[in-house]
Amino acid sequence: MKSIFDETVMGGLRMKNRLIRSATGENLATESGSVPPDLHQTYLELAKGGAGMIILGFTSVALIDHFRTGLMRLHDDALIAEYSQLAETIHKYDCVAMPQLALAAYFKKTDSGKWIERNINEMTKNDVQDVIEKFVSAAVRAKKAGFDGVQLHGAHGFLLSRFISPLHNHRTDEYGGNTRKRTQIILDIIRGIRERAGNTHISIKINNSDYMNGGLTPEECLTICKMLEEAGINSIEVSGNAPCVEGIRPQHNEGFFAPFAVALKSTVNIPVILTGGLRTVETMNKLLNENGIEYFSLSRPLIREPDLPKRWKQGNLKPSTCISCNQCFGMYGHKCVFEK
């Protein structure tokens, strides 16, 4: 029987277990994206805690991207050295490390010197190419810094997720109009990363859908994921706005997006990562053995217990002590209000 503590190879990356720290924004970086000591310490604790992989929190590919303060960034070569130190710290504990490359919104400088946000439907083709270049350049910097790959943030209403959603994307050029064209920006980013960063691991975090709001349906999302696989992406992390497929609502500990992840696993031949609502070893082992979901990412449980993977590995299989109160998101550095 397979176990979440199996050593595996995920898209070319050796993993000491199947547990991944899902990207979680700590909002502790400086305005320029530098990593201060308390943010470095957060990742040190997570690496010591036993996860097989850590996906860094929202790492903007641009300097002007202010949906919140404290964003990590990889927009400038000057940041490579300190991010290299962060990657080295994580690697010391036999842990894979990838930044989550993201862009909340696209800002363009006017002739008067003012930065204004451009709606995706207003962006010119040159603007779209600028976004592609920002993601590709950031991926190159991540590789130079020693990271094992990158994750593209294609979920939660950020720029790439708005491009693939018919709710938001009303373009009539090669970047809008049908499923393939709405996905083209991500396909171009993948191609650019492959051309300039070689065989680095490329993952994506994607919504299972936003159909409840009139956008992407689960079926269309499956089609997009198949396109991404064909373009050379290495793994897909399932998140989402809608927790169900065909009206199925899993219980809290069963994984919020498990039904879609199972459907995705039958559609693609690359690793599928499930996040959301996972609190027990029993549930994850069941999904692994009965449904073929190979990897599991945790956010709030690792805020509550950074050493949770180590505790489970050592035999204490008590469920995560996280109660999903979400009070951590109002704390400095997204720390648990019940932290020891």
MARSE-513146 format. One record per residue: residue in one letter; x, y, z of N, C-alpha, C in turn; residue number from 1. Coordinates in steps of 0.001 Angstrom, whole numbers, plus 500000, padded with zeros to 6 digits. Example, Ala and Ser with C-alpha at 12.3 -4.5 7.8 and 13.67 -1.06 7.14 Angstrom:
<recs>
REC   res      nxx      nyy      nzz     caxx     cayy     cazz      cxx      cyy      czz     n
REC     a   513190   494310   507800   512300   495500   507800   513200   496700   507800     1
REC     s   512850   497750   507080   513670   498940   507140   512900   500030   507870     2
</recs>
This chain:
<recs>
REC   res      nxx      nyy      nzz     caxx     cayy     cazz      cxx      cyy      czz     n
REC     m   500839   498801   500000   500000   500000   500000   500871   501246   500000     1
REC     k   500490   502221   499187   501245   503457   499122   500976   504310   500362     2
REC     s   501939   505200   500653   501834   506052   501833   502248   507473   501474     3
REC     i   501731   508431   502201   502145   509822   501978   503606   510031   502348     4
REC     f   504222   509040   503015   505626   509162   503373   506546   508394   502425     5
REC     d   506017   507944   501290   506858   507326   500271   507832   508349   499698     6
REC     e   509030   507893   499365   509945   508721   498573   509571   508529   497103     7
REC     t   509407   509623   496390   508956   509557   494999   509762   510532   494145     8
REC     v   509503   510475   492854   510041   511469   491920   508849   512153   491260     9
REC     m   508728   513456   491449   507610   514226   490922   508117   515149   489821    10
REC     g   507842   514788   488587   508277   515640   487485   509756   515938   487500    11
REC     g   510549   514922   487803   512000   515075   487845   512567   515487   489183    12
REC     l   511716   515766   490169   512169   516203   491487   512045   515063   492496    13
REC     r   513138   514757   493178   513081   513727   494206   512414   514289   495442    14
REC     m   511371   513618   495889   510584   514061   497043   510717   513041   498167    15
REC     k   511064   513501   499359   511202   512571   500485   509848   512117   501018    16
REC     n   508788   512856   500710   507422   512441   501022   506471   513162   500078    17
REC     r   505180   512929   500239   504186   513482   499330   503524   514750   499882    18
REC     l   504083   515334   500915   503495   516490   501580   504168   517771   501118    19
REC     i   503362   518735   500732   503842   519997   500175   503262   521148   500978    20
REC     r   504084   522114   501270   503562   523337   501875   503041   524214   500752    21
REC     s   501727   524381   500698   501103   525209   499666   501470   526676   499877    22
REC     a   501621   527415   498782   502014   528821   498866   501083   529587   499800    23
REC     t   501686   530289   500746   500935   531052   501747   501628   532401   501921    24
REC     g   500918   533468   501641   501543   534786   501712   501757   535248   503132    25
REC     e   503013   535401   503527   503320   535867   504885   503306   537384   504986    26
REC     n   503475   538069   503819   503456   539529   503756   504526   540170   504651    27
REC     l   505706   539581   504626   506801   540067   505472   507965   540640   504680    28
REC     a   507941   540545   503361   509049   541039   502552   509073   542567   502551    29
REC     t   510214   543123   502169   510320   544577   502063   509608   545050   500799    30
REC     e   509493   546342   500629   508794   546887   499470   509440   546451   498160    31
REC     s   510758   546265   498179   511469   545854   496968   511462   544343   496769    32
REC     g   510906   543598   497747   510846   542151   497635   511938   541407   498371    33
REC     s   512769   542113   499116   513843   541463   499859   513288   540618   501006    34
REC     v   514092   539635   501425   513671   538680   502454   514300   539058   503790    35
REC     p   513537   539633   504720   514078   539991   506029   514250   538754   506909    36
REC     p   514949   538889   508037   515231   537730   508894   513995   536968   509360    37
REC     d   512891   537660   509699   511737   536931   510218   511063   536097   509134    38
REC     l   511130   536543   507883   510591   535741   506790   511492   534541   506511    39
REC     h   512798   534768   506559   513749   533664   506398   513520   532616   507494    40
REC     q   513261   533083   508718   513042   532168   509837   511787   531331   509632    41
REC     t   510752   531927   509042   509524   531183   508757   509816   529980   507872    42
REC     y   510620   530184   506832   510928   529085   505919   511902   528091   506531    43
REC     l   512758   528552   507406   513633   527632   508130   512811   526674   508982    44
REC     e   511822   527194   509697   510972   526356   510539   510169   525355   509708    45
REC     l   509666   525805   508558   508914   524905   507692   509805   523794   507138    46
REC     a   511017   524142   506747   511941   523143   506206   512311   522119   507274    47
REC     k   512560   522590   508481   512867   521689   509589   511678   520787   509913    48
REC     g   510477   521273   509612   509258   520567   509996   508960   519321   509207    49
REC     g   509677   519085   508109   509580   517794   507446   508796   517716   506157    50
REC     a   508320   518830   505626   507604   518775   504342   508555   518340   503231    51
REC     g   508004   517669   502218   508830   517243   501093   509135   518378   500135    52
REC     m   508244   519353   500079   508419   520513   499203   507820   521736   499877    53
REC     i   508438   522871   499667   507877   524146   500093   507676   525011   498854    54
REC     i   506437   525480   498657   506170   526468   497624   506089   527813   498319    55
REC     l   507012   528703   497980   507052   530006   498609   505748   530754   498363    56
REC     g   505411   531666   499260   504213   532471   499091   504273   533339   497846    57
REC     f   503144   533946   497515   502977   534817   496358   504254   535625   496112    58
REC     t   504919   535332   494993   506183   535993   494630   505945   536759   493337    59
REC     s   505770   538056   493465   505384   538856   492306   506509   538930   491280    60
REC     v   506115   538963   490029   507080   539076   488939   507289   540535   488548    61
REC     a   506660   541460   489282   506768   542886   488967   507004   543692   490234    62
REC     l   507614   544848   490089   507800   545744   491234   506496   546455   491575    63
REC     i   505754   546860   490546   504487   547550   490768   503372   546507   490740    64
REC     d   502985   546048   491918   501972   545004   492052   501539   545028   493506    65
REC     h   500673   545955   493852   500442   546275   495258   499073   545852   495765    66
REC     f   498663   544599   495493   497366   544181   496025   497445   544039   497543    67
REC     r   498665   543886   498073   498898   543943   499511   500375   544240   499737    68
REC     t   500716   544616   500942   502112   544915   501264   502859   543630   501596    69
REC     g   504187   543728   501584   505024   542616   502027   505194   541491   501046    70
REC     l   504952   541739   499745   505086   540674   498747   506549   540339   498493    71
REC     m   506851   539058   498409   508136   538656   497858   508117   538963   496361    72
REC     r   509292   539158   495777   509360   539518   494362   510604   538899   493735    73
REC     l   510510   538618   492437   511675   538188   491659   511695   538957   490339    74
REC     h   511520   540263   490449   511453   541122   489260   512811   541679   488854    75
REC     d   513839   541459   489703   515119   542136   489509   516263   541170   489803    76
REC     d   517297   541201   488951   518460   540334   489164   519145   540599   490498    77
REC     a   518970   541805   491037   519616   542149   492303   519097   541297   493459    78
REC     l   517945   540645   493287   517357   539829   494347   517859   538383   494322    79
REC     i   518564   537997   493282   518957   536592   493116   519786   536094   494287    80
REC     a   520733   536895   494750   521650   536441   495803   520915   536082   497091    81
REC     e   520010   536940   497548   519346   536626   498821   518303   535522   498670    82
REC     y   517688   535410   497509   516782   534287   497298   517566   532988   497172    83
REC     s   518798   533079   496719   519671   531916   496700   519948   531428   498125    84
REC     q   520119   532346   499045   520311   531973   500444   519074   531278   501009    85
REC     l   517902   531760   500601   516660   531140   501057   516525   529718   500512    86
REC     a   516825   529554   499229   516777   528219   498632   517765   527282   499324    87
REC     e   518936   527776   499619   519957   526963   500285   519491   526524   501678    88
REC     t   518854   527435   502411   518343   527102   503743   517328   525971   503672    89
REC     i   516412   526050   502715   515381   525019   502569   515997   523684   502159    90
REC     h   516955   523739   501235   517583   522517   500736   518383   521779   501810    91
REC     k   518846   522487   502825   519622   521841   503892   518829   520742   504580    92
REC     y   517523   520827   504512   516669   519857   505200   516013   518894   504209    93
REC     d   516703   518651   503094   516250   517682   502095   514835   518015   501636    94
REC     c   514614   519285   501372   513292   519766   501004   513363   520500   499667    95
REC     v   512480   520165   498766   512397   520832   497467   511816   522231   497666    96
REC     a   512253   523185   496852   511807   524572   497020   511456   525205   495681    97
REC     m   510266   525831   495621   509840   526537   494418   509117   527821   494808    98
REC     p   509420   528942   494179   508607   530139   494391   507323   530070   493570    99
REC     q   506270   530678   494080   505023   530786   493325   505048   532136   492585   100
REC     l   505274   532081   491279   505344   533298   490478   503933   533790   490188   101
REC     a   503709   535066   490446   502346   535566   490384   502316   537035   489991   102
REC     l   501149   537450   489533   500899   538860   489235   499437   539114   489546   103
REC     a   499196   540031   490467   497817   540338   490827   497145   541169   489749   104
REC     a   497884   542149   489226   497336   543046   488213   498482   543638   487408   105
REC     y   498159   544094   486217   499177   544694   485342   499076   546210   485407   106
REC     f   500198   546840   485764   500269   548295   485827   501179   548813   484721   107
REC     k   500763   549926   484129   501537   550526   483043   501770   551996   483349   108
REC     k   502961   552456   483039   503332   553842   483330   502841   554762   482222   109
REC     t   502160   555824   482612   501654   556790   481641   502752   557788   481273   110
REC     d   502481   558628   480276   503445   559643   479856   503734   560629   480980   111
REC     s   502785   560790   481891   502977   561712   483015   503760   561081   484161   112
REC     g   504102   559770   484009   504879   559081   485038   504041   558373   486082   113
REC     k   502722   558394   485920   501835   557733   486868   501570   556295   486436   114
REC     w   501570   555379   487424   501270   553979   487140   499767   553749   487256   115
REC     i   499172   553163   486232   497740   552861   486255   497531   551391   485930   116
REC     e   496505   550814   486557   496186   549416   486277   495468   549300   484943   117
REC     r   495871   548313   484143   495225   548055   482873   494377   546797   482972   118
REC     n   493096   546925   482695   492207   545785   482630   492688   544834   481538   119
REC     i   492521   543517   481723   493050   542574   480732   492434   542786   479354   120
REC     n   491229   543319   479305   490599   543570   478008   491105   544845   477349   121
REC     e   491759   545691   478128   492332   546938   477614   493809   546789   477261   122
REC     m   494425   545721   477718   495858   545541   477491   496149   545366   475997   123
REC     t   497203   546021   475539   497629   545843   474161   498401   544535   474033   124
REC     k   498686   544134   472805   499495   542937   472603   500883   543117   473202   125
REC     n   501416   544334   473138   502714   544597   473765   502628   544440   475283   126
REC     d   501501   544851   475861   501308   544658   477301   501322   543172   477651   127
REC     v   500621   542368   476858   500579   540925   477101   501975   540331   476988   128
REC     q   502724   540770   475981   504092   540270   475825   504965   540685   477006   129
REC     d   504697   541858   477558   505433   542320   478735   505150   541416   479927   130
REC     v   503900   541018   480109   503544   540093   481196   504263   538763   481007   131
REC     i   504246   538240   479797   504920   536972   479509   506399   537078   479848   132
REC     e   507012   538162   479433   508439   538362   479704   508705   538455   481200   133
REC     k   507825   539101   481940   508003   539215   483388   508012   537830   484043   134
REC     f   507093   536969   483647   507044   535621   484223   508268   534803   483816   135
REC     v   508637   534873   482555   509772   534074   482079   511060   534545   482754   136
REC     s   511264   535858   482829   512478   536389   483461   512552   536009   484930   137
REC     a   511410   536045   485615   511387   535651   487029   511733   534179   487186   138
REC     a   511262   533337   486265   511595   531910   486324   513086   531688   486116   139
REC     v   513679   532450   485221   515126   532359   484999   515866   532752   486267   140
REC     r   515413   533813   486924   516053   534236   488185   515906   533159   489255   141
REC     a   514731   532527   489302   514521   531458   490284   515507   530320   490059   142
REC     k   515731   529974   488810   516679   528895   488516   518095   529318   488897   143
REC     k   518466   530544   488588   519797   531037   488951   519979   531058   490465   144
REC     a   518887   531277   491197   518958   531307   492655   519028   529910   493263   145
REC     g   518854   528877   492433   518982   527508   492923   517679   526823   493267   146
REC     f   516548   527436   492942   515273   526772   493201   515070   525613   492227   147
REC     d   514232   524678   492625   514040   523450   491859   512999   523597   490753   148
REC     g   512292   524683   490748   511270   524929   489756   510480   526153   490144   149
REC     v   509349   526357   489471   508465   527474   489782   507024   527002   489683   150
REC     q   506162   527676   490416   504732   527456   490256   504107   528742   489712   151
REC     l   503309   528623   488660   502567   529746   488120   501246   529855   488871   152
REC     h   500904   531069   489302   499650   531260   490036   498545   531561   489034   153
REC     g   497735   530537   488749   496637   530685   487816   495289   530555   488485   154
REC     a   495200   530972   489766   493966   530793   490536   493613   532069   491283   155
REC     h   492483   531994   491980   492068   532980   492983   491879   534394   492443   156
REC     g   491556   534524   491181   491228   535825   490626   492403   536691   490252   157
REC     f   493632   536162   490335   494789   536939   489921   494891   536950   488392   158
REC     l   495864   537641   487850   495875   537981   486433   495728   536779   485512   159
REC     l   496517   535724   485718   496452   534572   484819   495104   533873   484915   160
REC     s   494521   533833   486107   493207   533193   486229   492127   534029   485560   161
REC     r   492306   535343   485538   491332   536183   484830   491453   536002   483319   162
REC     f   492659   535749   482845   492838   535521   481410   492102   534262   480949   163
REC     i   492139   533201   481732   491537   531944   481271   490037   531876   481536   164
REC     s   489500   532854   482247   488084   532826   482597   487241   533637   481622   165
REC     p   486178   533032   481058   485291   533788   480173   484515   534876   480904   166
REC     l   484471   534795   482228   483817   535843   483005   484568   537157   482893   167
REC     h   485896   537084   482799   486734   538278   482792   487319   538604   481425   168
REC     n   487653   537586   480660   488371   537788   479399   487376   537919   478246   169
REC     h   487275   539134   477724   486401   539399   476588   487211   539879   475384   170
REC     r   488484   539527   475349   489344   539924   474239   488908   539218   472950   171
REC     t   489248   539837   471832   488892   539258   470528   490121   538964   469675   172
REC     d   491323   539059   470293   492549   538755   469546   492998   537340   469876   173
REC     e   494292   537040   469679   494788   535682   469910   494841   535305   471391   174
REC     y   494516   536238   472288   494513   535952   473721   493097   535966   474316   175
REC     g   492090   535763   473466   490726   535689   473959   489771   535255   472860   176
REC     g   488585   534820   473269   487575   534446   472288   487148   532991   472381   177
REC     n   488044   532118   472804   487703   530717   473043   488686   530150   474073   178
REC     t   488460   528915   474447   489254   528312   475521   490749   528332   475192   179
REC     r   491105   527931   473982   492508   527884   473591   493146   529264   473635   180
REC     k   492465   530258   473123   493047   531598   473057   493157   532231   474441   181
REC     r   492183   531958   475304   492279   532500   476663   493440   531870   477426   182
REC     t   493811   530652   477053   494917   529942   477706   496269   530308   477101   183
REC     q   496272   530971   475961   497497   531185   475193   498576   531905   475990   184
REC     i   498211   532843   476846   499221   533570   477608   500022   532615   478493   185
REC     i   499345   531618   479091   500057   530659   479934   500897   529724   479080   186
REC     l   500370   529318   477939   501140   528470   477031   502404   529185   476580   187
REC     d   502307   530482   476322   503481   531257   475911   504486   531384   477046   188
REC     i   503992   531518   478266   504894   531584   479424   505642   530267   479588   189
REC     i   504928   529158   479481   505576   527844   479591   506641   527682   478513   190
REC     r   506301   528030   477288   507272   527911   476196   508501   528772   476467   191
REC     g   508290   530006   476943   509408   530893   477229   510308   530363   478335   192
REC     i   509700   529791   479368   510497   529223   480461   511311   528041   479957   193
REC     r   510700   527194   479143   511425   526040   478605   512602   526495   477744   194
REC     e   512419   527540   476977   513486   528022   476092   514642   528630   476874   195
REC     r   514341   529259   478016   515381   530019   478720   515783   529441   480080   196
REC     a   515005   528503   480587   515357   527890   481875   515410   526370   481784   197
REC     g   515382   525849   480576   515575   524417   480371   514508   523552   481007   198
REC     n   514954   522484   481658   514024   521472   482176   513603   521718   483617   199
REC     t   513680   522978   484067   513214   523279   485421   511749   522854   485572   200
REC     h   511374   522416   486759   510004   521967   487006   509063   523170   486934   201
REC     i   507979   523022   486164   506942   524057   486085   505638   523468   486583   202
REC     s   505098   524076   487619   503802   523684   488151   502832   524845   487949   203
REC     i   501567   524592   488191   500576   525665   488155   499537   525412   489224   204
REC     k   499098   526475   489863   497953   526408   490769   496762   526952   490001   205
REC     i   495684   526176   489935   494572   526543   489075   493251   526326   489790   206
REC     n   492291   527219   489536   490940   527037   490068   490279   525831   489418   207
REC     n   489528   525065   490205   488736   524010   489566   487666   524626   488672   208
REC     s   487243   525848   488987   486293   526583   488144   485948   527888   488834   209
REC     d   485256   528756   488109   484556   529877   488743   483158   529977   488138   210
REC     y   482618   528789   487794   481345   528741   487085   480182   529264   487903   211
REC     m   480310   529247   489233   479226   529769   490061   479015   531257   489821   212
REC     n   480063   531918   489299   479967   533346   488991   479782   533590   487491   213
REC     g   479570   532523   486730   479391   532678   485295   480662   532555   484498   214
REC     g   481694   531982   485102   482977   531877   484425   483335   530463   484016   215
REC     l   484565   530075   484298   485124   528792   483892   484338   527629   484497   216
REC     t   483962   526667   483670   483290   525473   484174   484328   524410   484518   217
REC     p   483973   523428   485348   484913   522349   485629   485373   521629   484367   218
REC     e   484467   521432   483425   484812   520734   482192   485818   521532   481372   219
REC     e   485628   522854   481307   486571   523686   480561   487920   523734   481253   220
REC     c   487900   523721   482578   489165   523699   483314   489939   522422   483020   221
REC     l   489245   521288   482917   489914   520038   482563   490545   520146   481179   222
REC     t   489848   520776   480256   490390   520980   478905   491650   521829   478949   223
REC     i   491624   522891   479753   492788   523766   479884   493966   523002   480481   224
REC     c   493700   522201   481507   494777   521436   482145   495420   520465   481153   225
REC     k   494624   519878   480277   495177   518981   479251   496067   519770   478302   226
REC     m   495671   520990   477940   496509   521845   477098   497840   522151   477785   227
REC     l   497766   522428   479076   498987   522755   479820   499919   521551   479882   228
REC     e   499344   520368   480064   500163   519157   480048   500860   519007   478701   229
REC     e   500131   519186   477620   500700   519056   476273   501773   520112   476014   230
REC     a   501670   521257   476700   502660   522321   476539   503921   522066   477355   231
REC     g   503878   521048   478241   505082   520680   478976   505089   521009   480446   232
REC     i   503916   521347   481019   503893   521607   482453   504085   520286   483191   233
REC     n   504665   520333   484399   505058   519118   485115   504097   518675   486205   234
REC     s   503318   519602   486758   502372   519233   487814   501308   520315   487917   235
REC     i   500158   519929   488488   499038   520847   488629   498507   520763   490053   236
REC     e   498427   521908   490725   497828   521972   492063   496399   522490   491931   237
REC     v   495474   521717   492461   494052   522043   492362   493623   522889   493550   238
REC     s   493123   524066   493246   492478   524910   494242   491146   525303   493646   239
REC     g   490519   526374   494125   489316   526775   493434   488388   527671   494194   240
REC     n   487383   528129   493482   486307   528917   494068   485093   528055   494357   241
REC     a   484930   526979   493573   483772   526098   493735   484250   524729   494192   242
REC     p   483831   524256   495367   484376   523024   495933   483751   521748   495423   243
REC     c   482947   521820   494367   482238   520607   493991   482263   520362   492491   244
REC     v   482043   519134   492121   481827   518730   490741   480503   517982   490725   245
REC     e   479600   518406   489860   478268   517781   489758   477571   517734   491113   246
REC     g   477726   518808   491877   476978   518937   493123   477520   518171   494304   247
REC     i   478678   517525   494162   479250   516748   495269   480030   517688   496184   248
REC     r   479671   517717   497451   480382   518552   498418   481059   517661   499462   249
REC     p   482371   517551   499400   483060   516709   500377   483029   517320   501767   250
REC     q   483142   516481   502771   483240   516959   504140   484594   517611   504368   251
REC     h   484697   518345   505480   485888   519157   505764   487189   518380   505613   252
REC     n   487294   517227   506248   488557   516498   506257   488814   515688   504993   253
REC     e   487878   515685   504063   488025   514866   502861   488724   515606   501728   254
REC     g   489012   516888   501911   489618   517677   500855   488548   518418   500075   255
REC     f   488560   519730   500168   487502   520535   499559   487348   520278   498062   256
REC     f   488469   520067   497376   488445   519984   495919   488767   518580   495408   257
REC     a   488593   517583   496279   488932   516215   495917   488167   515704   494696   258
REC     p   486854   515952   494566   486159   515430   493379   486752   515918   492073   259
REC     f   487099   517207   492015   487699   517715   490786   489092   517126   490585   260
REC     a   489877   517008   491663   491220   516450   491547   491179   515030   490998   261
REC     v   490185   514248   491419   490030   512883   490915   489701   512916   489423   262
REC     a   488812   513824   489022   488474   513957   487603   489688   514399   486798   263
REC     l   490480   515295   487365   491683   515768   486673   492694   514642   486513   264
REC     k   492830   513830   487550   493794   512735   487496   493464   511762   486373   265
REC     s   492189   511602   486062   491809   510713   484969   491949   511379   483607   266
REC     t   492264   512683   483605   492386   513448   482361   493836   513644   481939   267
REC     v   494722   513826   482918   496129   514099   482620   497010   512973   483146   268
REC     n   498234   512941   482654   499192   511908   483067   500339   512481   483886   269
REC     i   500178   513708   484355   501192   514339   485199   500678   514385   486638   270
REC     p   501562   514585   487609   501126   514598   489004   500090   515674   489294   271
REC     v   499097   515297   490080   498060   516202   490554   498277   516420   492050   272
REC     i   498256   517666   492456   498441   518048   493865   497107   518563   494385   273
REC     l   496638   518022   495485   495371   518437   496078   495625   519297   497304   274
REC     t   494944   520426   497377   495028   521278   498562   493628   521563   499073   275
REC     g   493529   522027   500317   492263   522475   500859   491554   521479   501753   276
REC     g   491492   521767   503057   490690   520969   503974   491258   519629   504370   277
REC     l   492529   519396   504097   493158   518112   504444   493721   518192   505856   278
REC     r   493288   517288   506709   493681   517374   508121   494176   516047   508701   279
REC     t   494031   514926   507958   494411   513635   508531   495247   512820   507553   280
REC     v   496126   512012   508109   496917   511068   507312   495996   510047   506669   281
REC     e   494989   509607   507415   494055   508599   506912   493381   509058   505621   282
REC     t   492901   510291   505601   492226   510810   504409   493170   510858   503221   283
REC     m   494374   511354   503438   495323   511483   502328   495753   510119   501809   284
REC     n   495999   509182   502692   496357   507832   502240   495216   507173   501476   285
REC     k   493979   507453   501882   492824   506911   501167   492730   507500   499759   286
REC     l   492893   508821   499634   492863   509469   498320   494004   508972   497441   287
REC     l   495145   508708   498045   496309   508205   497317   496047   506811   496773   288
REC     n   495550   505932   497597   495405   504529   497205   494127   504232   496435   289
REC     e   493067   504948   496709   491793   504660   496046   491536   505547   494841   290
REC     n   492141   506737   494815   491838   507685   493745   493053   508145   492946   291
REC     g   494251   507734   493366   495452   508048   492614   495969   509462   492756   292
REC     i   495464   510222   493735   495996   511566   493988   497339   511395   494693   293
REC     e   498406   511866   494048   499752   511515   494516   500356   512463   495540   294
REC     y   499933   513738   495523   500584   514740   496374   499535   515622   497030   295
REC     f   499884   516112   498223   498933   516843   499040   499608   518094   499610   296
REC     s   498961   519236   499414   499558   520477   499899   498727   521061   501037   297
REC     l   499418   521580   502021   498816   522090   503248   499223   523537   503451   298
REC     s   498303   524352   503938   498618   525737   504255   498362   526007   505731   299
REC     r   497102   526163   506112   496790   526505   507499   497294   525467   508514   300
REC     p   497235   524154   508220   497794   523209   509198   499276   523452   509494   301
REC     l   500023   523924   508489   501452   524185   508710   501692   525565   509314   302
REC     i   500695   526431   509259   500778   527666   510042   500643   527312   511521   303
REC     r   499706   526430   511812   499480   525993   513202   500631   525133   513701   304
REC     e   501097   524196   512872   502154   523263   513263   503166   523132   512120   305
REC     p   504191   523952   512077   505185   523815   511002   505843   522439   510964   306
REC     d   505870   521758   512122   506500   520434   512207   505483   519298   512099   307
REC     l   504308   519566   511557   503279   518536   511428   503739   517318   510634   308
REC     p   504411   517484   509468   504887   516294   508744   505820   515435   509585   309
REC     k   506685   516080   510351   507611   515324   511206   506837   514583   512296   310
REC     r   505840   515230   512892   505031   514572   513931   504346   513334   513377   311
REC     w   503727   513474   512223   503075   512328   511604   504068   511231   511256   312
REC     k   505204   511609   510712   506223   510641   510317   506726   509845   511516   313
REC     q   506781   510500   512683   507278   509853   513896   506223   508984   514574   314
REC     g   505005   508946   513994   503993   508028   514501   502828   508645   515242   315
REC     n   502907   509937   515552   501789   510603   516209   500829   511066   515118   316
REC     l   499801   510254   514831   498915   510486   513706   497657   511260   514080   317
REC     k   497673   511910   515227   496547   512758   515602   496308   513794   514512   318
REC     p   495045   514071   514165   494778   515052   513107   495425   516400   513391   319
REC     s   495581   517178   512352   496075   518542   512508   495260   519268   513570   320
REC     t   495921   520038   514395   495228   520787   515441   494647   522099   514923   321
REC     c   494833   522391   513631   494232   523589   513033   492713   523459   513054   322
REC     i   492014   524513   513519   490555   524488   513574   489937   525355   512473   323
REC     s   490770   525818   511536   490286   526583   510381   489532   527848   510789   324
REC     c   489996   528507   511832   489331   529734   512278   489706   530935   511415   325
REC     n   490808   530795   510664   491298   531839   509750   491788   533099   510459   326
REC     q   491916   533049   511762   492433   534218   512476   493910   534473   512157   327
REC     c   494600   533449   511645   496011   533610   511286   496201   534687   510223   328
REC     f   495196   534870   509354   495343   535824   508265   495268   537270   508741   329
REC     g   494931   537458   510007   494961   538798   510577   496154   539025   511482   330
REC     m   497018   538021   511588   498182   538098   512469   499425   538508   511693   331
REC     y   500379   539107   512385   501654   539460   511771   502329   538201   511249   332
REC     g   502679   538202   509962   503337   537049   509370   502436   535845   509215   333
REC     h   501118   536046   509348   500160   534940   509275   500527   533835   510261   334
REC     k   500710   534219   511498   501002   533252   512547   499711   532798   513212   335
REC     c   499714   531598   513735   498538   531062   514392   498273   531807   515715   336
REC     v   497017   532117   515985   496690   532820   517232   496907   531916   518438   337
REC     f   496962   530596   518202   497178   529641   519282   498619   529134   519332   338
REC     e   499507   529852   518648   500884   529380   518532   501506   529167   519906   339
REC     k   502256   528055   519982   502904   527705   521253   503986   528715   521600   340
</recs>
